[in-house]
Structures are given as structure tokens and as C-alpha cells.
Amino acid sequence: MMMIGAMSLSASAMAQHYGPQDEGRRFSDGSKVQCRNVEVQRNSKDPNRIAGTAAGAVIGGVLGNQIGGGNGRKIATVGGAVAGGAAGRALQGNRQEAKGDRIVEQRCERVYR
């Protein structure tokens, strides 16, 4: 039982979180805390861009259905849906980046050298 407690204590000691106040802190094993700025995406309501993909696929499918006849119409409908989905996803991604959904965050971690 004591062995399990000791193992969980050492695991929790290794899973420490470091902040900017710890930058440069050195440890006896030669490691130190190093901080860096990382760009992350925040506050995006649809990070997977599902809405843009779905809307583009529907619009592309409707437009593709207006072309040709018979089997050609079916192929054009599917092709339009695929192309429209890709275009809708890209458009939504561009809009999310333009709206400033990305921020810079400082992350600190223990580095072993």
C-alpha cells in the first residue's frame, strides 16, 4: 500500500505546472524551467468548421444539380457538394482567422538538457 502512495506522489511531483515566475529556475538534475510564447486559438464557436462545410456542401450540391441530365447530373451534384464543402470550410477558416480568434499565450515547461 505504501508503494502505491509513493508512486502516486512521485507522479504528481513530475506533473507540476510552471508559470512565468518560475522561468530560469534550475533543478539538481540539470533541468530548468523555460517559457515561450505560443499562438493558440480561443473562443471559436465552431473550431472544426462544420457549419461552413455543411453550408458549402448544400449550396454546391444544389448548383451541381442544375448541370447536365441523367447520370451526369448525379455526378455533377456529388462533385458540387464536395467542392462546395471544401470551399465553405476554407471560407469559414479564413473568417475565423481574420476575426482574431488566435491569441498568444505564454507556456512554461521543464526542459532537460
C-alpha positions in Angstrom: 0.0 0.0 0.0 2.9 2.4 0.8 4.4 1.6 -2.5 1.3 2.8 -4.4 1.3 6.0 -2.3 5.0 6.7 -3.1 4.4 6.1 -6.8 1.5 8.5 -6.9 3.4 11.1 -5.0 6.4 10.9 -7.5 4.0 11.0 -10.4 2.3 14.1 -9.1 5.6 15.8 -8.5 6.5 15.2 -12.2 3.2 16.7 -13.4 3.9 20.1 -11.9 2.7 23.2 -13.7 5.2 26.1 -14.1 4.4 29.8 -14.7 6.4 32.8 -15.9 7.6 33.4 -12.3 9.5 30.1 -12.5 11.4 30.9 -15.7 15.1 30.1 -15.3 14.6 28.0 -12.2 17.2 25.2 -12.1 16.9 21.8 -10.6 19.5 19.4 -9.2 19.2 17.1 -12.2 20.4 19.8 -14.6 17.0 20.7 -15.9 15.4 24.2 -15.9 12.1 25.9 -16.5 11.9 27.6 -19.9 9.0 29.8 -21.1 8.0 30.6 -24.7 5.1 32.3 -26.4 2.7 30.0 -28.3 -0.1 31.0 -30.6 -3.4 29.3 -29.7 -7.0 29.5 -31.0 -9.6 30.7 -28.4 -13.3 31.5 -28.3 -14.1 29.8 -31.6 -17.7 28.6 -31.6 -17.0 26.1 -34.4 -13.3 25.1 -34.4 -14.0 22.2 -36.8 -15.7 24.5 -39.3 -18.7 22.2 -39.5 -21.2 25.0 -40.3 -19.1 26.3 -43.3 -18.5 22.8 -44.6 -22.2 21.8 -44.4 -23.5 25.1 -45.9 -21.0 24.9 -48.8 -21.9 21.3 -49.5 -25.6 22.1 -49.7 -25.1 25.1 -51.9 -22.6 23.2 -54.1 -24.9 20.2 -54.4 -27.8 22.4 -55.4 -25.7 24.2 -58.1 -24.3 20.9 -59.3 -27.8 19.5 -59.7 -28.6 22.3 -62.2 -26.0 20.9 -64.6 -26.5 18.1 -67.2 -29.0 15.3 -67.1 -29.2 11.6 -66.2 -26.0 10.2 -64.6 -24.1 13.4 -65.5 -26.5 15.3 -63.2 -25.8 12.9 -60.3 -22.0 13.2 -60.8 -22.3 17.0 -61.0 -24.4 17.0 -57.8 -21.9 15.0 -55.9 -18.9 16.9 -57.3 -20.6 20.2 -56.5 -21.3 19.1 -52.9 -17.7 18.0 -52.4 -16.2 21.2 -53.9 -18.7 23.4 -52.1 -17.9 21.7 -48.8 -14.2 22.3 -49.3 -14.8 25.9 -50.3 -17.2 26.5 -47.3 -14.6 25.1 -44.9 -11.8 27.2 -46.2 -14.0 30.4 -46.2 -15.0 29.8 -42.6 -11.4 29.2 -41.6 -10.3 32.4 -43.3 -13.0 34.4 -41.5 -12.2 32.9 -38.1 -8.5 33.9 -38.5 -9.5 37.4 -39.7 -11.7 37.9 -36.7 -8.8 37.4 -34.4 -9.6 34.0 -32.9 -5.9 33.4 -32.2 -4.1 34.7 -29.2 -0.5 34.4 -27.9 -0.1 32.6 -24.6 3.0 32.1 -22.5 3.7 28.4 -21.7 6.4 27.2 -19.3 7.8 23.8 -19.1 10.7 21.9 -17.5 13.5 21.3 -20.1 16.1 18.6 -19.7 19.4 19.2 -21.4 
